[in-house]
């Protein structure tokens, strides 16, 4: 399961999406999230699916790599679907014993499940096509106007960059500790939920110790290099907006307009 977590992982290929400005990719991801929350029927979700597939082809990131991020969320997806399916009142479709399936419950379960799927896939596309350093630089520059009210834009971007950078490292450390504990006879898979939770203690304790040790080493290394924040700092790569960035923004705005029009002119009942 650890290999299926795509958050913070960068897929290093040369593509149009990879060359986009990180500030623009952050804005595009926010617009995509808005589009997902505005969707009210399957027609809108179909438009988002076509857009995501097109972006995946342009990014040269395999679609299966993007979908890997959904595997750790299988339990949440199934739970979301079942809760909305069985506990939403409305027009009855059919029932089996005391279990009643309603039209509104089926519609709502599909709606929220698709919303969660597209939120994960769209954010995964941004992290897979943007290095953590570029992502933190873009976030810092987007937040830089808030410095007039003494908002710590650089510090926030630095924390996010460090967090994203160490996600693959912690996952690798977790895998090593898990294999070592299994070699000593630990069982993380059998038993009920309480037994599995107790079995995670030999895994979590050394993982937290290792994480705090890495954090201390990183703090000492930054102090040894006289790190004092973002004041008077320069960058190796200067960010600039290109024509492709405006084309991508236009495509995303077109998708947003189409979804709004679909919500107005396509009845919600067409979701089923």
Order of alpha helices (4+ residues) and beta strands (2+ residues): alpha-alpha-alpha-alpha-beta-beta-alpha-alpha-alpha-alpha-alpha-alpha
